[in-house]
Amino acid sequence: MLKGKQRAYLKSLANGMKPITQIGKDGVSTDFLESLDDMLRARELVKVNILENSGLDAKECANFVCEKLRCEFVQAIGSKFTVYRKNIENPKIVFPGHEQAVAKNKKAIAKKFVTKRMGR
């Protein structure tokens, strides 16, 4: 489940993306779901375009896809929708504030402490 700030961050990333795949008159087929699953594994964030001749609603289609592939719905604008699924083995997207912690240099901290104490 995505939090509000995480969803907003994903929306900002998706803003500059072009749709990678599209849904045509065949609708959401098993082949489409398999290819979208591979794309989510490789990219984590995928934008999908729904063609007019399919007659599908973007939000309904996105919810169906998310249910089948166990991914998260990010946004739907017009005939496009964006979905996200984190890759456990090799994550590509790191949310702000969730970066890897870096160990502090103990010598630099000790040096600051000594110079402050001696400078009285």
Biopython code that builds the backbone (N, CA, C, O; Angstrom):
import numpy as np
from Bio.PDB.StructureBuilder import StructureBuilder

atoms = [
    (1, "MET", "N", (0.841, -1.178, 0.000)),
    (1, "MET", "CA", (0.000, 0.000, 0.000)),
    (1, "MET", "C", (0.885, 1.240, 0.000)),
    (1, "MET", "O", (1.746, 1.402, 0.864)),
    (2, "LEU", "N", (0.666, 2.095, -0.961)),
    (2, "LEU", "CA", (1.450, 3.315, -1.075)),
    (2, "LEU", "C", (0.891, 4.407, -0.182)),
    (2, "LEU", "O", (-0.322, 4.537, -0.022)),
    (3, "LYS", "N", (1.787, 5.184, 0.393)),
    (3, "LYS", "CA", (1.381, 6.351, 1.172)),
    (3, "LYS", "C", (1.253, 7.537, 0.216)),
    (3, "LYS", "O", (1.680, 7.468, -0.937)),
    (4, "GLY", "N", (0.662, 8.624, 0.710)),
    (4, "GLY", "CA", (0.398, 9.784, -0.135)),
    (4, "GLY", "C", (1.648, 10.387, -0.743)),
    (4, "GLY", "O", (1.661, 10.718, -1.929)),
    (5, "LYS", "N", (2.710, 10.537, 0.059)),
    (5, "LYS", "CA", (3.938, 11.135, -0.461)),
    (5, "LYS", "C", (4.636, 10.206, -1.443)),
    (5, "LYS", "O", (5.254, 10.669, -2.401)),
    (6, "GLN", "N", (4.543, 8.900, -1.213)),
    (6, "GLN", "CA", (5.132, 7.953, -2.151)),
    (6, "GLN", "C", (4.396, 7.994, -3.484)),
    (6, "GLN", "O", (5.018, 7.967, -4.547)),
    (7, "ARG", "N", (3.068, 8.060, -3.421)),
    (7, "ARG", "CA", (2.266, 8.148, -4.646)),
    (7, "ARG", "C", (2.584, 9.443, -5.396)),
    (7, "ARG", "O", (2.681, 9.442, -6.623)),
    (8, "ALA", "N", (2.744, 10.544, -4.662)),
    (8, "ALA", "CA", (3.076, 11.825, -5.290)),
    (8, "ALA", "C", (4.449, 11.758, -5.962)),
    (8, "ALA", "O", (4.639, 12.306, -7.048)),
    (9, "TYR", "N", (5.403, 11.088, -5.316)),
    (9, "TYR", "CA", (6.733, 10.945, -5.912)),
    (9, "TYR", "C", (6.662, 10.116, -7.194)),
    (9, "TYR", "O", (7.303, 10.455, -8.189)),
    (10, "LEU", "N", (5.888, 9.035, -7.171)),
    (10, "LEU", "CA", (5.740, 8.206, -8.374)),
    (10, "LEU", "C", (5.032, 8.972, -9.487)),
    (10, "LEU", "O", (5.365, 8.814, -10.661)),
    (11, "LYS", "N", (4.056, 9.801, -9.121)),
    (11, "LYS", "CA", (3.384, 10.629, -10.132)),
    (11, "LYS", "C", (4.375, 11.580, -10.787)),
    (11, "LYS", "O", (4.319, 11.801, -11.997)),
    (12, "SER", "N", (5.289, 12.147, -9.986)),
    (12, "SER", "CA", (6.274, 13.070, -10.549)),
    (12, "SER", "C", (7.227, 12.345, -11.496)),
    (12, "SER", "O", (7.650, 12.904, -12.508)),
    (13, "LEU", "N", (7.564, 11.097, -11.163)),
    (13, "LEU", "CA", (8.408, 10.313, -12.076)),
    (13, "LEU", "C", (7.656, 9.951, -13.350)),
    (13, "LEU", "O", (8.228, 9.974, -14.440)),
    (14, "ALA", "N", (6.375, 9.617, -13.214)),
    (14, "ALA", "CA", (5.571, 9.195, -14.367)),
    (14, "ALA", "C", (5.216, 10.365, -15.278)),
    (14, "ALA", "O", (4.862, 10.159, -16.439)),
    (15, "ASN", "N", (5.306, 11.578, -14.769)),
    (15, "ASN", "CA", (4.931, 12.751, -15.551)),
    (15, "ASN", "C", (5.764, 12.871, -16.828)),
    (15, "ASN", "O", (5.234, 13.240, -17.876)),
    (16, "GLY", "N", (7.036, 12.570, -16.753)),
    (16, "GLY", "CA", (7.907, 12.693, -17.918)),
    (16, "GLY", "C", (7.964, 11.437, -18.775)),
    (16, "GLY", "O", (8.582, 11.445, -19.839)),
    (17, "MET", "N", (7.335, 10.365, -18.331)),
    (17, "MET", "CA", (7.377, 9.099, -19.075)),
    (17, "MET", "C", (6.380, 9.084, -20.221)),
    (17, "MET", "O", (5.336, 9.735, -20.169)),
    (18, "LYS", "N", (6.719, 8.338, -21.244)),
    (18, "LYS", "CA", (5.765, 8.062, -22.314)),
    (18, "LYS", "C", (5.203, 6.665, -22.066)),
    (18, "LYS", "O", (5.871, 5.826, -21.462)),
    (19, "PRO", "N", (3.977, 6.410, -22.530)),
    (19, "PRO", "CA", (3.422, 5.066, -22.346)),
    (19, "PRO", "C", (4.300, 4.010, -23.004)),
    (19, "PRO", "O", (4.749, 4.175, -24.138)),
    (20, "ILE", "N", (4.535, 2.932, -22.281)),
    (20, "ILE", "CA", (5.416, 1.873, -22.762)),
    (20, "ILE", "C", (4.632, 0.834, -23.557)),
    (20, "ILE", "O", (5.136, 0.272, -24.529)),
    (21, "THR", "N", (3.401, 0.586, -23.137)),
    (21, "THR", "CA", (2.576, -0.415, -23.789)),
    (21, "THR", "C", (1.167, 0.129, -23.972)),
    (21, "THR", "O", (0.828, 1.183, -23.435)),
    (22, "GLN", "N", (0.347, -0.593, -24.734)),
    (22, "GLN", "CA", (-1.014, -0.132, -24.982)),
    (22, "GLN", "C", (-1.990, -1.294, -25.000)),
    (22, "GLN", "O", (-1.634, -2.439, -25.282)),
    (23, "ILE", "N", (-3.236, -0.955, -24.688)),
    (23, "ILE", "CA", (-4.317, -1.934, -24.713)),
    (23, "ILE", "C", (-5.183, -1.613, -25.921)),
    (23, "ILE", "O", (-5.660, -0.488, -26.062)),
    (24, "GLY", "N", (-5.385, -2.581, -26.780)),
    (24, "GLY", "CA", (-6.156, -2.373, -28.001)),
    (24, "GLY", "C", (-7.537, -2.986, -27.933)),
    (24, "GLY", "O", (-8.120, -3.108, -26.856)),
    (25, "LYS", "N", (-8.064, -3.374, -29.095)),
    (25, "LYS", "CA", (-9.433, -3.886, -29.170)),
    (25, "LYS", "C", (-9.596, -5.247, -28.504)),
    (25, "LYS", "O", (-10.715, -5.637, -28.171)),
    (26, "ASP", "N", (-8.500, -5.973, -28.304)),
    (26, "ASP", "CA", (-8.577, -7.267, -27.626)),
    (26, "ASP", "C", (-8.792, -7.124, -26.124)),
    (26, "ASP", "O", (-9.171, -8.085, -25.454)),
    (27, "GLY", "N", (-8.554, -5.946, -25.604)),
    (27, "GLY", "CA", (-8.715, -5.716, -24.165)),
    (27, "GLY", "C", (-7.525, -6.250, -23.387)),
    (27, "GLY", "O", (-6.419, -6.360, -23.916)),
    (28, "VAL", "N", (-7.763, -6.579, -22.129)),
    (28, "VAL", "CA", (-6.699, -7.072, -21.265)),
    (28, "VAL", "C", (-6.622, -8.593, -21.412)),
    (28, "VAL", "O", (-7.412, -9.326, -20.817)),
    (29, "SER", "N", (-5.672, -9.046, -22.201)),
    (29, "SER", "CA", (-5.509, -10.481, -22.460)),
    (29, "SER", "C", (-4.422, -11.046, -21.551)),
    (29, "SER", "O", (-3.721, -10.297, -20.869)),
    (30, "THR", "N", (-4.289, -12.347, -21.546)),
    (30, "THR", "CA", (-3.254, -12.979, -20.735)),
    (30, "THR", "C", (-1.864, -12.645, -21.264)),
    (30, "THR", "O", (-0.919, -12.516, -20.487)),
    (31, "ASP", "N", (-1.734, -12.503, -22.585)),
    (31, "ASP", "CA", (-0.447, -12.108, -23.158)),
    (31, "ASP", "C", (-0.059, -10.707, -22.695)),
    (31, "ASP", "O", (1.097, -10.450, -22.361)),
    (32, "PHE", "N", (-1.038, -9.807, -22.680)),
    (32, "PHE", "CA", (-0.783, -8.452, -22.210)),
    (32, "PHE", "C", (-0.354, -8.464, -20.745)),
    (32, "PHE", "O", (0.588, -7.767, -20.368)),
    (33, "LEU", "N", (-1.041, -9.253, -19.921)),
    (33, "LEU", "CA", (-0.701, -9.325, -18.499)),
    (33, "LEU", "C", (0.698, -9.891, -18.283)),
    (33, "LEU", "O", (1.422, -9.425, -17.403)),
    (34, "GLU", "N", (1.085, -10.882, -19.069)),
    (34, "GLU", "CA", (2.423, -11.452, -18.955)),
    (34, "GLU", "C", (3.494, -10.440, -19.338)),
    (34, "GLU", "O", (4.509, -10.318, -18.653)),
    (35, "SER", "N", (3.271, -9.716, -20.425)),
    (35, "SER", "CA", (4.260, -8.722, -20.846)),
    (35, "SER", "C", (4.328, -7.562, -19.847)),
    (35, "SER", "O", (5.410, -7.042, -19.572)),
    (36, "LEU", "N", (3.179, -7.159, -19.306)),
    (36, "LEU", "CA", (3.176, -6.091, -18.310)),
    (36, "LEU", "C", (3.876, -6.547, -17.034)),
    (36, "LEU", "O", (4.553, -5.752, -16.382)),
    (37, "ASP", "N", (3.721, -7.813, -16.676)),
    (37, "ASP", "CA", (4.409, -8.363, -15.513)),
    (37, "ASP", "C", (5.923, -8.297, -15.703)),
    (37, "ASP", "O", (6.650, -7.945, -14.774)),
    (38, "ASP", "N", (6.398, -8.631, -16.892)),
    (38, "ASP", "CA", (7.830, -8.541, -17.194)),
    (38, "ASP", "C", (8.319, -7.099, -17.139)),
    (38, "ASP", "O", (9.412, -6.828, -16.642)),
    (39, "MET", "N", (7.508, -6.176, -17.650)),
    (39, "MET", "CA", (7.882, -4.756, -17.618)),
    (39, "MET", "C", (7.956, -4.234, -16.189)),
    (39, "MET", "O", (8.868, -3.480, -15.846)),
    (40, "LEU", "N", (6.999, -4.632, -15.357)),
    (40, "LEU", "CA", (7.026, -4.206, -13.955)),
    (40, "LEU", "C", (8.249, -4.772, -13.240)),
    (40, "LEU", "O", (8.834, -4.096, -12.394)),
    (41, "ARG", "N", (8.636, -5.982, -13.562)),
    (41, "ARG", "CA", (9.816, -6.581, -12.952)),
    (41, "ARG", "C", (11.070, -5.822, -13.364)),
    (41, "ARG", "O", (11.990, -5.662, -12.563)),
    (42, "ALA", "N", (11.113, -5.357, -14.602)),
    (42, "ALA", "CA", (12.301, -4.676, -15.107)),
    (42, "ALA", "C", (12.346, -3.192, -14.735)),
    (42, "ALA", "O", (13.418, -2.659, -14.445)),
    (43, "ARG", "N", (11.179, -2.517, -14.740)),
    (43, "ARG", "CA", (11.165, -1.066, -14.581)),
    (43, "ARG", "C", (10.535, -0.564, -13.289)),
    (43, "ARG", "O", (10.863, 0.533, -12.835)),
    (44, "GLU", "N", (9.656, -1.325, -12.699)),
    (44, "GLU", "CA", (8.890, -1.004, -11.486)),
    (44, "GLU", "C", (7.749, -0.009, -11.727)),
    (44, "GLU", "O", (6.708, -0.119, -11.080)),
    (45, "LEU", "N", (7.909, 0.938, -12.620)),
    (45, "LEU", "CA", (6.875, 1.933, -12.899)),
    (45, "LEU", "C", (6.556, 1.893, -14.388)),
    (45, "LEU", "O", (7.438, 2.096, -15.222)),
    (46, "VAL", "N", (5.283, 1.629, -14.722)),
    (46, "VAL", "CA", (4.893, 1.467, -16.124)),
    (46, "VAL", "C", (3.662, 2.306, -16.412)),
    (46, "VAL", "O", (2.700, 2.310, -15.644)),
    (47, "LYS", "N", (3.709, 3.019, -17.534)),
    (47, "LYS", "CA", (2.562, 3.789, -17.997)),
    (47, "LYS", "C", (1.950, 3.075, -19.194)),
    (47, "LYS", "O", (2.653, 2.664, -20.118)),
    (48, "VAL", "N", (0.609, 2.933, -19.162)),
    (48, "VAL", "CA", (-0.114, 2.180, -20.186)),
    (48, "VAL", "C", (-1.103, 3.111, -20.883)),
    (48, "VAL", "O", (-1.773, 3.914, -20.233)),
    (49, "ASN", "N", (-1.189, 3.001, -22.192)),
    (49, "ASN", "CA", (-2.142, 3.774, -22.985)),
    (49, "ASN", "C", (-3.278, 2.848, -23.425)),
    (49, "ASN", "O", (-3.033, 1.729, -23.877)),
    (50, "ILE", "N", (-4.521, 3.321, -23.290)),
    (50, "ILE", "CA", (-5.684, 2.553, -23.730)),
    (50, "ILE", "C", (-6.196, 3.188, -25.016)),
    (50, "ILE", "O", (-6.555, 4.365, -25.035)),
    (51, "LEU", "N", (-6.230, 2.409, -26.080)),
    (51, "LEU", "CA", (-6.695, 2.932, -27.369)),
    (51, "LEU", "C", (-8.210, 3.127, -27.343)),
    (51, "LEU", "O", (-8.920, 2.451, -26.600)),
    (52, "GLU", "N", (-8.692, 4.057, -28.161)),
    (52, "GLU", "CA", (-10.119, 4.385, -28.176)),
    (52, "GLU", "C", (-10.992, 3.223, -28.635)),
    (52, "GLU", "O", (-12.119, 3.074, -28.163)),
    (53, "ASN", "N", (-10.490, 2.403, -29.544)),
    (53, "ASN", "CA", (-11.317, 1.310, -30.067)),
    (53, "ASN", "C", (-11.499, 0.165, -29.070)),
    (53, "ASN", "O", (-12.258, -0.765, -29.339)),
    (54, "SER", "N", (-10.816, 0.218, -27.927)),
    (54, "SER", "CA", (-10.983, -0.839, -26.923)),
    (54, "SER", "C", (-12.268, -0.634, -26.115)),
    (54, "SER", "O", (-12.875, -1.603, -25.660)),
    (55, "GLY", "N", (-12.679, 0.614, -25.938)),
    (55, "GLY", "CA", (-13.908, 0.904, -25.196)),
    (55, "GLY", "C", (-13.793, 0.679, -23.701)),
    (55, "GLY", "O", (-14.809, 0.502, -23.029)),
    (56, "LEU", "N", (-12.565, 0.681, -23.157)),
    (56, "LEU", "CA", (-12.354, 0.454, -21.730)),
    (56, "LEU", "C", (-12.152, 1.770, -20.991)),
    (56, "LEU", "O", (-11.661, 2.748, -21.557)),
    (57, "ASP", "N", (-12.539, 1.780, -19.710)),
    (57, "ASP", "CA", (-12.301, 2.928, -18.840)),
    (57, "ASP", "C", (-10.932, 2.750, -18.186)),
    (57, "ASP", "O", (-10.572, 1.641, -17.793)),
    (58, "ALA", "N", (-10.171, 3.832, -18.069)),
    (58, "ALA", "CA", (-8.802, 3.741, -17.562)),
    (58, "ALA", "C", (-8.755, 3.255, -16.113)),
    (58, "ALA", "O", (-7.952, 2.381, -15.786)),
    (59, "LYS", "N", (-9.592, 3.800, -15.252)),
    (59, "LYS", "CA", (-9.548, 3.411, -13.838)),
    (59, "LYS", "C", (-10.002, 1.970, -13.624)),
    (59, "LYS", "O", (-9.387, 1.233, -12.853)),
    (60, "GLU", "N", (-11.063, 1.571, -14.296)),
    (60, "GLU", "CA", (-11.534, 0.192, -14.164)),
    (60, "GLU", "C", (-10.488, -0.790, -14.669)),
    (60, "GLU", "O", (-10.240, -1.821, -14.044)),
    (61, "CYS", "N", (-9.886, -0.471, -15.784)),
    (61, "CYS", "CA", (-8.867, -1.331, -16.374)),
    (61, "CYS", "C", (-7.637, -1.406, -15.459)),
    (61, "CYS", "O", (-7.073, -2.482, -15.258)),
    (62, "ALA", "N", (-7.227, -0.261, -14.910)),
    (62, "ALA", "CA", (-6.074, -0.226, -14.013)),
    (62, "ALA", "C", (-6.340, -1.036, -12.754)),
    (62, "ALA", "O", (-5.455, -1.756, -12.291)),
    (63, "ASN", "N", (-7.536, -0.935, -12.192)),
    (63, "ASN", "CA", (-7.869, -1.715, -11.002)),
    (63, "ASN", "C", (-7.872, -3.213, -11.295)),
    (63, "ASN", "O", (-7.435, -4.010, -10.465)),
    (64, "PHE", "N", (-8.360, -3.594, -12.462)),
    (64, "PHE", "CA", (-8.348, -5.000, -12.856)),
    (64, "PHE", "C", (-6.919, -5.510, -12.997)),
    (64, "PHE", "O", (-6.595, -6.598, -12.520)),
    (65, "VAL", "N", (-6.066, -4.725, -13.652)),
    (65, "VAL", "CA", (-4.672, -5.105, -13.849)),
    (65, "VAL", "C", (-3.956, -5.216, -12.502)),
    (65, "VAL", "O", (-3.193, -6.155, -12.278)),
    (66, "CYS", "N", (-4.202, -4.262, -11.613)),
    (66, "CYS", "CA", (-3.561, -4.279, -10.299)),
    (66, "CYS", "C", (-3.987, -5.494, -9.485)),
    (66, "CYS", "O", (-3.186, -6.065, -8.746)),
    (67, "GLU", "N", (-5.233, -5.882, -9.622)),
    (67, "GLU", "CA", (-5.731, -7.059, -8.910)),
    (67, "GLU", "C", (-5.060, -8.328, -9.437)),
    (67, "GLU", "O", (-4.677, -9.199, -8.656)),
    (68, "LYS", "N", (-4.921, -8.431, -10.751)),
    (68, "LYS", "CA", (-4.338, -9.619, -11.358)),
    (68, "LYS", "C", (-2.827, -9.734, -11.112)),
    (68, "LYS", "O", (-2.321, -10.827, -10.856)),
    (69, "LEU", "N", (-2.113, -8.612, -11.189)),
    (69, "LEU", "CA", (-0.650, -8.633, -11.097)),
    (69, "LEU", "C", (-0.117, -8.268, -9.718)),
    (69, "LEU", "O", (1.094, -8.280, -9.498)),
    (70, "ARG", "N", (-0.998, -7.949, -8.802)),
    (70, "ARG", "CA", (-0.632, -7.521, -7.447)),
    (70, "ARG", "C", (0.350, -6.353, -7.478)),
    (70, "ARG", "O", (1.427, -6.403, -6.885)),
    (71, "CYS", "N", (-0.052, -5.314, -8.179)),
    (71, "CYS", "CA", (0.735, -4.091, -8.243)),
    (71, "CYS", "C", (-0.098, -2.942, -7.671)),
    (71, "CYS", "O", (-1.263, -3.136, -7.323)),
    (72, "GLU", "N", (0.488, -1.760, -7.575)),
    (72, "GLU", "CA", (-0.169, -0.600, -6.991)),
    (72, "GLU", "C", (-0.597, 0.377, -8.087)),
    (72, "GLU", "O", (0.162, 0.670, -9.011)),
    (73, "PHE", "N", (-1.817, 0.866, -7.964)),
    (73, "PHE", "CA", (-2.334, 1.891, -8.868)),
    (73, "PHE", "C", (-1.733, 3.228, -8.462)),
    (73, "PHE", "O", (-1.781, 3.595, -7.288)),
    (74, "VAL", "N", (-1.166, 3.963, -9.418)),
    (74, "VAL", "CA", (-0.569, 5.270, -9.131)),
    (74, "VAL", "C", (-1.511, 6.382, -9.565)),
    (74, "VAL", "O", (-1.896, 7.223, -8.753)),
    (75, "GLN", "N", (-1.885, 6.393, -10.845)),
    (75, "GLN", "CA", (-2.779, 7.438, -11.343)),
    (75, "GLN", "C", (-3.388, 7.044, -12.676)),
    (75, "GLN", "O", (-2.872, 6.183, -13.389)),
    (76, "ALA", "N", (-4.500, 7.695, -12.996)),
    (76, "ALA", "CA", (-5.139, 7.541, -14.306)),
    (76, "ALA", "C", (-5.514, 8.923, -14.794)),
    (76, "ALA", "O", (-6.222, 9.662, -14.110)),
    (77, "ILE", "N", (-5.041, 9.269, -15.971)),
    (77, "ILE", "CA", (-5.359, 10.561, -16.579)),
    (77, "ILE", "C", (-5.816, 10.290, -18.000)),
    (77, "ILE", "O", (-5.058, 9.768, -18.817)),
    (78, "GLY", "N", (-7.048, 10.644, -18.286)),
    (78, "GLY", "CA", (-7.595, 10.421, -19.621)),
    (78, "GLY", "C", (-7.622, 8.949, -19.961)),
    (78, "GLY", "O", (-8.256, 8.153, -19.269)),
    (79, "SER", "N", (-6.929, 8.586, -21.033)),
    (79, "SER", "CA", (-6.900, 7.191, -21.453)),
    (79, "SER", "C", (-5.584, 6.515, -21.080)),
    (79, "SER", "O", (-5.238, 5.481, -21.652)),
    (80, "LYS", "N", (-4.851, 7.082, -20.130)),
    (80, "LYS", "CA", (-3.580, 6.508, -19.694)),
    (80, "LYS", "C", (-3.641, 6.215, -18.202)),
    (80, "LYS", "O", (-4.291, 6.940, -17.448)),
    (81, "PHE", "N", (-2.966, 5.154, -17.778)),
    (81, "PHE", "CA", (-2.842, 4.887, -16.355)),
    (81, "PHE", "C", (-1.435, 4.394, -16.052)),
    (81, "PHE", "O", (-0.732, 3.885, -16.925)),
    (82, "THR", "N", (-1.042, 4.558, -14.785)),
    (82, "THR", "CA", (0.293, 4.198, -14.339)),
    (82, "THR", "C", (0.182, 3.236, -13.170)),
    (82, "THR", "O", (-0.628, 3.434, -12.264)),
    (83, "VAL", "N", (1.007, 2.187, -13.198)),
    (83, "VAL", "CA", (1.040, 1.204, -12.119)),
    (83, "VAL", "C", (2.479, 1.027, -11.641)),
    (83, "VAL", "O", (3.430, 1.298, -12.375)),
    (84, "TYR", "N", (2.621, 0.564, -10.385)),
    (84, "TYR", "CA", (3.932, 0.401, -9.757)),
    (84, "TYR", "C", (3.966, -0.917, -8.989)),
    (84, "TYR", "O", (2.994, -1.297, -8.337)),
    (85, "ARG", "N", (5.085, -1.596, -9.076)),
    (85, "ARG", "CA", (5.329, -2.765, -8.233)),
    (85, "ARG", "C", (6.817, -2.809, -7.924)),
    (85, "ARG", "O", (7.649, -2.789, -8.831)),
    (86, "LYS", "N", (7.145, -2.869, -6.643)),
    (86, "LYS", "CA", (8.539, -2.873, -6.216)),
    (86, "LYS", "C", (9.197, -4.208, -6.569)),
    (86, "LYS", "O", (8.623, -5.277, -6.363)),
    (87, "ASN", "N", (10.400, -4.119, -7.098)),
    (87, "ASN", "CA", (11.204, -5.295, -7.393)),
    (87, "ASN", "C", (12.038, -5.588, -6.152)),
    (87, "ASN", "O", (12.897, -4.790, -5.779)),
    (88, "ILE", "N", (11.791, -6.722, -5.516)),
    (88, "ILE", "CA", (12.458, -7.062, -4.261)),
    (88, "ILE", "C", (13.949, -7.335, -4.467)),
    (88, "ILE", "O", (14.768, -6.889, -3.663)),
    (89, "GLU", "N", (14.318, -8.064, -5.534)),
    (89, "GLU", "CA", (15.714, -8.435, -5.757)),
    (89, "GLU", "C", (16.580, -7.256, -6.186)),
    (89, "GLU", "O", (17.710, -7.107, -5.720)),
    (90, "ASN", "N", (16.044, -6.413, -7.082)),
    (90, "ASN", "CA", (16.846, -5.337, -7.659)),
    (90, "ASN", "C", (16.003, -4.067, -7.771)),
    (90, "ASN", "O", (15.551, -3.732, -8.866)),
    (91, "PRO", "N", (15.778, -3.349, -6.659)),
    (91, "PRO", "CA", (14.923, -2.151, -6.726)),
    (91, "PRO", "C", (15.564, -1.026, -7.543)),
    (91, "PRO", "O", (16.751, -0.736, -7.396)),
    (92, "LYS", "N", (14.764, -0.402, -8.402)),
    (92, "LYS", "CA", (15.227, 0.700, -9.244)),
    (92, "LYS", "C", (14.847, 2.066, -8.659)),
    (92, "LYS", "O", (15.601, 3.031, -8.779)),
    (93, "ILE", "N", (13.674, 2.134, -8.029)),
    (93, "ILE", "CA", (13.162, 3.393, -7.508)),
    (93, "ILE", "C", (13.356, 3.414, -5.993)),
    (93, "ILE", "O", (12.917, 2.512, -5.280)),
    (94, "VAL", "N", (14.027, 4.474, -5.519)),
    (94, "VAL", "CA", (14.217, 4.669, -4.085)),
    (94, "VAL", "C", (13.460, 5.935, -3.701)),
    (94, "VAL", "O", (13.706, 7.011, -4.246)),
    (95, "PHE", "N", (12.543, 5.791, -2.761)),
    (95, "PHE", "CA", (11.736, 6.929, -2.344)),
    (95, "PHE", "C", (12.575, 7.891, -1.502)),
    (95, "PHE", "O", (13.477, 7.454, -0.788)),
    (96, "PRO", "N", (12.292, 9.196, -1.576)),
    (96, "PRO", "CA", (13.031, 10.163, -0.760)),
    (96, "PRO", "C", (12.870, 9.840, 0.722)),
    (96, "PRO", "O", (11.768, 9.567, 1.198)),
    (97, "GLY", "N", (13.982, 9.878, 1.433)),
    (97, "GLY", "CA", (13.966, 9.574, 2.854)),
    (97, "GLY", "C", (14.203, 8.110, 3.157)),
    (97, "GLY", "O", (14.325, 7.740, 4.325)),
    (98, "HIS", "N", (14.274, 7.262, 2.135)),
    (98, "HIS", "CA", (14.516, 5.839, 2.339)),
    (98, "HIS", "C", (15.862, 5.404, 1.782)),
    (98, "HIS", "O", (16.052, 4.231, 1.461)),
    (99, "GLU", "N", (16.801, 6.342, 1.664)),
    (99, "GLU", "CA", (18.111, 5.997, 1.147)),
    (99, "GLU", "C", (18.849, 5.128, 2.159)),
    (99, "GLU", "O", (18.493, 5.080, 3.337)),
    (100, "GLN", "N", (19.866, 4.453, 1.683)),
    (100, "GLN", "CA", (20.693, 3.612, 2.537)),
    (100, "GLN", "C", (21.432, 4.484, 3.538)),
    (100, "GLN", "O", (22.019, 5.497, 3.156)),
    (101, "ALA", "N", (21.414, 4.112, 4.808)),
    (101, "ALA", "CA", (22.106, 4.869, 5.840)),
    (101, "ALA", "C", (23.617, 4.736, 5.644)),
    (101, "ALA", "O", (24.120, 3.665, 5.305)),
    (102, "VAL", "N", (24.330, 5.843, 5.864)),
    (102, "VAL", "CA", (25.777, 5.859, 5.704)),
    (102, "VAL", "C", (26.402, 6.015, 7.081)),
    (102, "VAL", "O", (25.993, 6.876, 7.860)),
    (103, "ALA", "N", (27.388, 5.187, 7.381)),
    (103, "ALA", "CA", (28.065, 5.258, 8.673)),
    (103, "ALA", "C", (28.896, 6.531, 8.747)),
    (103, "ALA", "O", (29.537, 6.935, 7.776)),
    (104, "LYS", "N", (28.869, 7.150, 9.920)),
    (104, "LYS", "CA", (29.647, 8.373, 10.109)),
    (104, "LYS", "C", (31.098, 8.012, 10.394)),
    (104, "LYS", "O", (31.403, 6.944, 10.926)),
    (105, "ASN", "N", (31.977, 8.927, 10.028)),
    (105, "ASN", "CA", (33.398, 8.742, 10.267)),
    (105, "ASN", "C", (33.691, 9.111, 11.714)),
    (105, "ASN", "O", (33.568, 10.276, 12.090)),
    (106, "LYS", "N", (34.077, 8.136, 12.532)),
    (106, "LYS", "CA", (34.286, 8.368, 13.964)),
    (106, "LYS", "C", (35.483, 9.275, 14.227)),
    (106, "LYS", "O", (35.480, 10.031, 15.198)),
    (107, "LYS", "N", (36.497, 9.210, 13.384)),
    (107, "LYS", "CA", (37.681, 10.050, 13.591)),
    (107, "LYS", "C", (37.341, 11.526, 13.404)),
    (107, "LYS", "O", (37.823, 12.372, 14.157)),
    (108, "ALA", "N", (36.521, 11.838, 12.412)),
    (108, "ALA", "CA", (36.138, 13.229, 12.161)),
    (108, "ALA", "C", (35.302, 13.773, 13.311)),
    (108, "ALA", "O", (35.440, 14.938, 13.683)),
    (109, "ILE", "N", (34.439, 12.939, 13.872)),
    (109, "ILE", "CA", (33.610, 13.370, 15.002)),
    (109, "ILE", "C", (34.493, 13.601, 16.224)),
    (109, "ILE", "O", (34.309, 14.590, 16.933)),
    (110, "ALA", "N", (35.445, 12.710, 16.481)),
    (110, "ALA", "CA", (36.338, 12.860, 17.625)),
    (110, "ALA", "C", (37.208, 14.095, 17.472)),
    (110, "ALA", "O", (37.470, 14.787, 18.456)),
    (111, "LYS", "N", (37.659, 14.384, 16.270)),
    (111, "LYS", "CA", (38.514, 15.555, 16.026)),
    (111, "LYS", "C", (37.746, 16.844, 16.309)),
    (111, "LYS", "O", (38.303, 17.771, 16.897)),
    (112, "LYS", "N", (36.476, 16.920, 15.901)),
    (112, "LYS", "CA", (35.657, 18.097, 16.181)),
    (112, "LYS", "C", (35.484, 18.277, 17.678)),
    (112, "LYS", "O", (35.543, 19.400, 18.181)),
    (113, "PHE", "N", (35.274, 17.196, 18.386)),
    (113, "PHE", "CA", (35.050, 17.255, 19.817)),
    (113, "PHE", "C", (36.304, 17.742, 20.541)),
    (113, "PHE", "O", (36.207, 18.554, 21.461)),
    (114, "VAL", "N", (37.485, 17.254, 20.137)),
    (114, "VAL", "CA", (38.741, 17.630, 20.777)),
    (114, "VAL", "C", (39.045, 19.098, 20.516)),
    (114, "VAL", "O", (39.464, 19.796, 21.440)),
    (115, "THR", "N", (38.855, 19.589, 19.308)),
    (115, "THR", "CA", (39.175, 20.978, 19.003)),
    (115, "THR", "C", (38.233, 21.930, 19.739)),
    (115, "THR", "O", (38.653, 23.022, 20.120)),
    (116, "LYS", "N", (36.989, 21.553, 19.946)),
    (116, "LYS", "CA", (36.075, 22.419, 20.683)),
    (116, "LYS", "C", (36.459, 22.483, 22.142)),
    (116, "LYS", "O", (36.380, 23.550, 22.750)),
    (117, "ARG", "N", (36.878, 21.360, 22.727)),
    (117, "ARG", "CA", (37.225, 21.315, 24.152)),
    (117, "ARG", "C", (38.530, 22.072, 24.418)),
    (117, "ARG", "O", (38.659, 22.736, 25.446)),
    (118, "MET", "N", (39.482, 21.978, 23.511)),
    (118, "MET", "CA", (40.762, 22.605, 23.734)),
    (118, "MET", "C", (40.725, 24.110, 23.453)),
    (118, "MET", "O", (41.585, 24.854, 23.924)),
    (119, "GLY", "N", (39.746, 24.546, 22.699)),
    (119, "GLY", "CA", (39.676, 25.943, 22.297)),
    (119, "GLY", "C", (39.067, 26.847, 23.352)),
    (119, "GLY", "O", (38.866, 28.026, 23.062)),
    (120, "ARG", "N", (38.763, 26.389, 24.538)),
    (120, "ARG", "CA", (38.146, 27.224, 25.587)),
    (120, "ARG", "C", (38.913, 28.411, 25.903)),
    (120, "ARG", "O", (38.511, 29.196, 26.762)),
]
sb = StructureBuilder()
sb.init_structure("model")
sb.init_model(0)
sb.init_chain("A")
sb.init_seg("    ")
for serial, (resi, resn, name, xyz) in enumerate(atoms, 1):
    if name == "N":
        sb.init_residue(resn, " ", resi, " ")
    sb.init_atom(name, np.array(xyz, "f"), 0.0, 1.0, " ", f" {name:<3s}", serial, name[0])
structure = sb.get_structure()
